[in-house]
Amino acid sequence: MNFGAAFDVLGLLLAVEGAFMLPPLIYAKVNGEGSVMAFLIAIGLCALAGVALFLVPKKDEHLRGRDGLFIVAAGWFIASIFGAVPLYLGGATPTYIDAIFEIVSGFTTTGASVIDNIEIVDKSLVLWRSMTHWIGGMGILVFTLALLPRAGTNGFRIFKAETPGPVAGKVEPRMKNTAVTLYKIYLLITVVLFVLLKLFGMTAFDSVIHTLGVVGTGGFSSHVASAGQYTNNTPVLVTMSIFMVMCGTNFSLYSRLATGHWRDMFLDEEYRLYLRIVISAIVLIAVDLIFGTGMKIGLGFREAAFQVTSIISTSGFASMDYDFWPGFSKCILLGLYFFGSCAGSTAGGMKIIRILVLWKIVKREIFKSIHPNAVIPIRVNGKIVEDRVILGIVAFSVVYFMILAVATVIVSLSGVDFLTAFSGSLTCLSNVGPGFAGVGPTNTFSSFGAGYKLIFSALMLLGRLEFFTVLGLFTMGHGNQLMD
């Protein structure tokens, strides 16, 4: 384990995090808010800790496989610890544990909150909270790699560990170029959405906040009512819906689209299944709302479209309290909590590619029950999926449901009802944000004790790093040769 080289990356990460705190610091200073000192202290701590990490002696510049796992897991932990400082010192949260929960929710693009009234919090703190969505969406370490000249091919280990999904591929031959290309696409989508929201009537500040939440698929809003604040502005809600679908798409497909390979996007099996699920869920829920609640046709489709795209992209915005929707609609939404969006996107959940492969495994086993001697490889996009990838997907699914079951039981000990415990655990593990019942779209996680907030924070980190990056750290002392 080359701790010196790993600490260099972590030191740079803290420098990057401190730099990202400058815009909200400037906003606080210009508008005379009381959180100026909170940001100055946080930036100072990032600088001091970053320098200390840089000074750790290193054996060489080489990053090994286990170094990558350590950097990713430690990086997200350190970024959360220091990122929470402004929220706590600025008075946004009553305790540092609450600040940790809020900032972990931000960086993991979950969007769950313990702040009951965000509208009384300094806007600079609201801005920082939402910026963590944008930073965490593509990955703060991917951004760091773009600044790290020596990352090279070994940086791809970090990229794979941090990128959500069962597979991760290079967009460009060099890792640094891959990171830069992804961020160019990310930035372009961000700018276009901001301009559209501003044109459609959002204030400049709200446009920034909701753009960061949509593009990072996070869901933090500057209003207690979330996107419901704009319930009378259909263009805003429709635009957010479209961009939430876009940001739940594998970003490498946009790179292919930009280079003229537009057919690749529409031939991709995962993307086609993703769109079919979105369209089917919208139609089913809209029909249920129209006939089950008497909602007008236009409103029914708009609300169904917004909530479906919000949940399947794991953004977690709410345009109305869907906890009062008919049971059929809520069941569909609950299923979308599991699905998530495409691998290689900023979204959470199990990922559509895993759902696709699992479905093909089921179909194969059904066919083999009739033709036991048949040899049927699993194919995606015409290519055979390797056995190690299939085993990884099955293992991920088993671990996902095991963690969900254990977490639900533990949270139920707090005295909440089953739906609150289950949906609270599920929404944190899938990085969605609001759940149902006690943690529904009009409620927060503020009523839980400190210990449970830490459990929810751990679930959010496990969901964002997809288990094996974190669990791999506990096996580094056994079979390290498998990781190099």
C-alpha positions in Angstrom: 0.0 0.0 0.0 1.6 3.3 -1.1 0.1 5.6 1.4 2.3 8.5 0.4 1.0 8.5 -3.2 -2.6 8.0 -2.0 -2.3 10.9 0.4 -1.1 13.1 -2.4 -4.3 12.5 -4.2 -6.3 13.1 -1.0 -4.4 16.3 -0.4 -5.3 17.5 -3.9 -8.9 16.5 -3.3 -9.1 18.7 -0.2 -7.5 21.6 -2.2 -10.2 21.1 -4.8 -13.0 21.0 -2.2 -11.6 24.2 -0.6 -11.6 25.9 -4.0 -15.3 24.9 -4.6 -16.2 26.7 -1.3 -15.0 30.0 -2.7 -18.2 30.8 -4.7 -20.5 30.5 -1.7 -17.9 32.4 0.4 -18.0 35.3 -2.1 -21.8 35.1 -2.2 -22.0 35.3 1.6 -19.5 38.3 1.6 -21.3 40.2 -1.1 -24.7 39.7 0.5 -23.6 40.4 4.1 -24.5 36.9 5.4 -23.2 35.6 8.7 -21.7 32.5 7.2 -18.5 34.2 5.9 -16.4 33.0 8.9 -17.8 29.5 8.6 -16.5 29.2 5.0 -13.2 30.9 5.9 -12.6 28.3 8.7 -13.6 25.4 6.5 -11.3 26.6 3.6 -8.5 27.0 6.1 -9.0 23.5 7.5 -9.0 22.1 4.0 -5.7 23.9 3.2 -4.0 22.8 6.4 -5.1 19.2 6.1 -4.2 19.1 2.4 -0.7 20.4 3.0 -0.2 17.8 5.8 -1.2 15.0 3.5 1.2 16.3 0.8 4.0 16.2 3.3 3.6 12.4 4.0 6.7 10.6 2.5 6.0 8.3 -0.4 7.8 5.3 -1.8 7.0 6.1 -5.5 4.4 7.7 -7.7 2.7 4.5 -8.7 -0.9 3.9 -7.7 -1.9 0.3 -7.2 -5.3 -1.4 -7.2 -5.7 -1.4 -3.5 -4.5 2.3 -3.4 -7.4 3.1 -5.7 -9.9 1.5 -3.4 -8.4 3.3 -0.4 -8.4 6.7 -2.2 -12.1 6.4 -3.2 -13.4 5.3 0.2 -11.2 7.7 2.2 -11.8 10.5 -0.3 -15.6 10.4 0.1 -15.2 10.2 3.9 -12.8 13.1 4.1 -14.7 15.3 1.7 -17.9 14.8 3.8 -16.1 15.5 7.1 -14.7 18.8 5.9 -17.7 19.7 3.7 -19.9 19.6 6.7 -18.0 22.3 8.6 -19.7 25.3 6.9 -23.2 24.0 7.5 -22.5 23.4 11.2 -20.6 26.6 11.9 -23.0 28.6 9.7 -26.0 27.4 11.8 -27.8 25.5 9.1 -27.8 22.4 11.4 -28.0 22.2 15.2 -25.4 19.5 15.5 -22.3 18.4 13.5 -23.9 14.9 13.0 -26.8 16.6 11.3 -24.3 18.5 9.1 -22.5 15.2 8.3 -25.9 13.7 7.2 -26.7 16.7 5.1 -23.4 16.9 3.3 -23.1 13.1 2.8 -26.6 13.4 1.3 -25.3 16.1 -1.0 -22.1 14.5 -2.2 -23.8 11.1 -2.8 -26.6 13.0 -4.7 -29.2 11.5 -2.4 -31.1 14.7 -1.4 -32.5 13.4 1.9 -32.4 16.2 4.5 -32.6 16.9 8.2 -33.3 20.7 7.7 -37.0 21.3 8.2 -37.1 24.8 6.8 -34.4 25.5 4.2 -35.8 28.9 3.4 -34.5 30.4 6.7 -30.9 29.2 6.1 -28.3 31.6 4.6 -28.4 31.4 0.9 -24.7 30.9 0.7 -25.1 27.7 2.7 -28.0 26.6 0.5 -25.7 27.2 -2.5 -22.9 25.1 -0.9 -25.3 22.3 -0.1 -26.5 22.2 -3.7 -23.0 22.5 -5.1 -22.1 19.2 -3.4 -24.7 17.5 -5.7 -22.9 18.8 -8.8 -19.5 17.9 -7.4 -20.5 14.4 -6.3 -22.6 13.7 -9.3 -19.7 13.1 -11.7 -17.4 12.4 -8.8 -15.0 14.8 -7.0 -12.2 12.2 -7.6 -12.9 12.2 -11.3 -12.5 16.0 -11.2 -9.3 15.5 -9.2 -7.9 13.1 -11.8 -8.4 15.7 -14.5 -5.9 17.8 -12.5 -3.5 15.0 -11.7 -0.8 14.7 -14.4 0.6 11.4 -13.1 -2.7 9.5 -12.8 -2.4 7.9 -16.2 -3.6 4.4 -16.7 -3.5 3.8 -12.9 -6.1 6.6 -12.5 -8.6 4.4 -14.3 -8.6 2.2 -11.2 -10.0 5.1 -9.2 -12.4 6.0 -12.0 -13.8 2.4 -12.0 -14.2 2.4 -8.3 -16.0 5.7 -8.2 -18.2 5.4 -11.4 -21.6 3.9 -10.6 -22.4 0.8 -12.5 -21.1 -2.7 -13.1 -18.7 -1.6 -15.9 -16.7 1.5 -16.6 -15.1 2.3 -19.9 -12.7 5.0 -21.0 -14.1 7.6 -23.3 -10.6 8.7 -24.3 -7.3 6.7 -24.5 -5.9 8.5 -21.4 -7.6 8.7 -18.1 -7.1 12.4 -17.8 -8.7 13.0 -21.2 -11.6 10.8 -20.1 -12.2 13.0 -17.0 -11.9 16.2 -19.0 -14.3 15.0 -21.8 -16.9 13.9 -19.2 -16.8 17.2 -17.4 -17.1 19.2 -20.7 -20.4 17.3 -21.4 -21.4 17.8 -17.7 -20.7 21.5 -17.8 -22.5 21.9 -21.2 -25.7 20.3 -19.8 -25.5 22.4 -16.7 -25.2 25.7 -18.6 -28.1 24.8 -21.0 -30.4 23.8 -18.2 -29.6 27.0 -16.2 -30.4 29.2 -19.2 -33.7 27.4 -19.9 -34.9 27.5 -16.2 -34.1 31.2 -16.1 -35.9 31.9 -19.4 -39.0 30.0 -18.1 -39.3 32.2 -15.0 -37.1 30.9 -12.2 -35.1 33.5 -10.3 -31.3 33.3 -11.0 -30.6 31.8 -7.6 -33.4 29.2 -7.9 -32.2 28.4 -11.4 -28.7 27.7 -10.1 -30.0 25.5 -7.2 -32.3 23.4 -9.2 -29.9 23.1 -12.1 -27.3 21.7 -9.7 -29.9 19.3 -8.3 -31.1 18.1 -11.6 -27.7 17.6 -13.3 -26.2 15.9 -10.2 -29.5 14.0 -9.8 -29.5 15.1 -6.2 -32.8 16.9 -5.5 -31.9 19.6 -3.0 -34.2 22.6 -3.4 -34.1 26.2 -2.1 -37.8 25.8 -1.1 -39.6 23.7 1.5 -42.1 22.7 -1.2 -39.3 21.5 -3.5 -40.3 21.7 -7.1 -43.9 22.1 -5.9 -43.0 25.8 -5.6 -43.3 26.0 -9.3 -46.5 23.9 -9.6 -48.1 26.7 -11.7 -45.1 26.8 -14.1 -45.5 23.8 -16.4 -42.5 24.8 -18.7 -40.2 24.6 -15.7 -41.4 21.2 -14.5 -41.4 19.8 -18.1 -37.8 21.1 -18.6 -36.7 19.6 -15.3 -38.3 16.2 -16.3 -36.5 16.1 -19.6 -33.1 16.9 -18.1 -33.6 14.4 -15.3 -34.0 11.7 -18.0 -30.9 13.0 -19.8 -28.8 13.0 -16.6 -29.9 9.4 -15.9 -28.4 8.4 -19.2 -24.9 6.9 -19.6 -22.7 10.0 -20.2 -20.4 8.0 -22.5 -23.3 7.8 -25.0 -23.3 11.6 -25.2 -19.6 11.4 -26.1 -20.4 9.0 -28.9 -23.2 11.3 -30.0 -20.9 14.3 -30.1 -18.5 12.4 -32.4 -21.2 11.6 -34.9 -22.0 8.0 -33.7 -25.7 8.9 -33.0 -26.9 5.4 -33.8 -25.0 4.0 -30.8 -27.3 5.8 -28.4 -30.5 4.3 -29.8 -29.0 0.9 -30.4 -27.9 0.6 -26.8 -30.0 -2.0 -25.0 -29.7 -0.4 -21.6 -30.8 3.0 -22.9 -33.8 1.6 -24.8 -35.0 -0.3 -21.7 -34.5 2.8 -19.7 -36.8 4.8 -22.0 -39.4 2.0 -22.1 -39.5 1.9 -18.3 -39.9 5.7 -18.1 -42.6 5.9 -20.7 -44.5 2.9 -19.4 -44.4 4.2 -15.8 -45.6 7.6 -16.8 -48.6 6.3 -18.8 -49.6 3.8 -16.1 -49.4 6.4 -13.3 -51.1 9.1 -15.3 -54.1 6.8 -16.1 -54.3 5.9 -12.4 -54.2 9.5 -11.4 -56.8 10.6 -14.0 -59.3 7.8 -13.3 -58.4 7.2 -9.6 -58.4 10.8 -8.3 -60.2 12.7 -11.0 -57.1 14.7 -11.9 -57.3 16.5 -15.3 -55.5 14.7 -18.2 -52.8 17.4 -18.8 -52.0 17.7 -15.1 -52.1 13.9 -14.6 -49.5 13.3 -17.3 -47.4 16.3 -16.1 -47.3 15.1 -12.5 -46.7 11.5 -13.5 -43.9 12.5 -15.8 -42.2 14.7 -13.3 -42.3 12.2 -10.4 -41.3 9.2 -12.5 -38.3 11.0 -14.0 -37.4 12.4 -10.6 -37.4 9.0 -8.9 -35.9 6.8 -11.6 -33.1 9.3 -12.1 -32.8 9.3 -8.2 -33.1 13.1 -8.2 -35.8 13.1 -5.6 -37.5 16.4 -6.4 -41.2 16.5 -5.6 -43.8 18.5 -7.4 -46.6 17.4 -5.1 -47.0 15.0 -2.1 -47.2 11.6 -3.9 -47.7 9.9 -0.6 -51.4 10.6 -1.1 -51.5 9.1 -4.6 -53.4 5.8 -5.2 -51.7 2.6 -4.1 -51.1 1.4 -7.6 -49.1 4.6 -8.5 -47.1 4.3 -5.3 -46.2 0.7 -6.0 -44.8 1.7 -9.4 -42.8 4.5 -7.8 -41.5 2.1 -5.2 -40.2 -0.1 -8.0 -38.4 2.8 -9.6 -36.5 3.3 -6.3 -34.9 0.0 -6.9 -34.2 0.4 -10.6 -32.4 3.7 -10.8 -31.0 4.9 -14.2 -28.2 3.9 -16.5 -24.7 2.9 -15.5 -22.2 5.7 -16.1 -24.8 8.4 -15.2 -25.0 10.5 -12.1 -27.9 8.5 -10.8 -28.1 5.9 -8.1 -30.2 2.7 -7.7 -29.3 -0.8 -8.9 -28.9 0.5 -12.5 -30.9 -0.5 -15.6 -28.0 -2.6 -17.0 -28.2 -4.9 -13.9 -31.9 -5.2 -14.2 -31.4 -6.1 -17.9 -28.8 -8.8 -17.3 -30.8 -10.3 -14.4 -33.9 -10.5 -16.7 -31.8 -12.2 -19.3 -30.5 -14.7 -16.7 -34.1 -15.5 -15.7 -35.1 -16.0 -19.3 -32.1 -18.3 -19.9 -32.9 -20.4 -16.8 -36.5 -20.8 -17.9 -35.4 -21.9 -21.4 -32.8 -24.3 -19.9 -35.4 -25.9 -17.7 -37.0 -27.1 -21.0 -33.7 -27.6 -22.9 -31.2 -28.5 -20.1 -28.3 -29.1 -22.6 -28.6 -25.8 -24.3 -25.6 -23.4 -24.1 -27.0 -19.8 -24.1 -24.6 -17.0 -23.4 -25.9 -13.7 -22.0 -25.5 -10.9 -24.6 -25.9 -7.2 -24.3 -25.6 -5.0 -27.4 -24.6 -8.1 -29.3 -21.6 -8.8 -27.1 -21.3 -11.8 -24.7 -21.3 -10.7 -21.1 -18.4 -12.4 -19.3 -19.1 -14.8 -16.4 -17.2 -12.6 -14.0 -19.5 -9.6 -14.8 -22.6 -11.8 -14.4 -21.4 -13.1 -11.1 -20.6 -9.5 -10.0 -24.1 -8.4 -10.9 -25.7 -11.3 -9.0 -23.4 -10.7 -6.0 -24.3 -7.0 -6.1 -28.0 -7.7 -6.1 -27.7 -10.2 -3.2 -25.6 -7.7 -1.1 -28.0 -4.9 -2.0 -31.1 -6.7 -0.7 -29.2 -8.0 2.4 -28.1 -4.6 3.4 -31.6 -3.2 2.7 -33.2 -5.9 4.9 -30.7 -5.5 7.8 -31.0 -1.7 7.6 -34.8 -1.8 7.7 -34.8 -4.0 10.8 -32.3 -1.7 12.6 -34.2 1.5 11.7 -37.5 -0.1 12.8 -36.0 -0.2 16.3 -36.3 3.6 16.5 -40.1 3.0 16.8 -41.2 4.2 13.3 -43.6 2.2 11.2 -42.5 -0.4 8.7 -43.0 1.8 5.6 -41.0 4.6 7.1 -38.2 2.2 8.1 -38.2 0.4 4.7 -38.5 3.4 2.4 -36.1 5.4 4.5 -33.4 2.7 4.2 -34.3 2.1 0.5 -34.1 5.8 -0.5 -30.8 6.3 1.2 -29.3 3.1 -0.2 -30.5 4.0 -3.7 -29.6 7.7 -3.3 -33.1 8.9 -4.1 -33.9 11.3 -1.3 -37.5 11.3 0.0 -39.3 8.1 0.8 -42.8 7.4 2.0 -44.8 7.9 5.2 -42.5 9.5 7.9 -39.8 10.3 5.4 -42.1 11.2 2.5 -41.7 14.3 0.2 -43.1 16.7 2.8 -41.0 15.3 5.7 -37.3 15.1 6.6 -35.1 12.8 8.6 -34.7 15.3 11.4 -36.8 13.3 13.9 -34.3 10.4 14.0 -31.6 10.2 16.6 -27.9 10.8 15.9 -27.1 7.1 15.7 -29.8 6.5 13.1 -28.6 9.5 11.1 -25.1 8.0 10.9 -26.7 4.7 9.8 -28.5 6.5 7.0 -25.3 8.3 6.1 -23.5 5.0 5.8 -26.2 3.7 3.6 -25.9 6.7 1.3 -22.1 6.2 1.0 -22.5 2.4 0.4 -25.1 3.1 -2.3 -23.0 5.7 -4.0 -19.8 3.6 -4.0 -21.8 0.4 -4.7 -20.6 -1.7 -1.7 -17.6 -3.4 -3.1 -15.3 -0.4 -3.0 -16.0 0.0 0.7 -16.2 -3.7 1.5 -13.0 -4.3 -0.5 -11.1 -2.2 2.1 -11.9 -4.9 4.8 -10.3 -7.6 2.7 -7.1 -5.7 1.7 -5.1 -7.8 4.2 -6.3 -11.0 2.5 -5.4 -11.8 -1.1 -3.9 -8.4 -2.0 -2.5 -10.0 -5.1 -6.0 -10.1 -6.5 -6.3 -6.3 -6.4 -3.1 -5.4 -8.3 
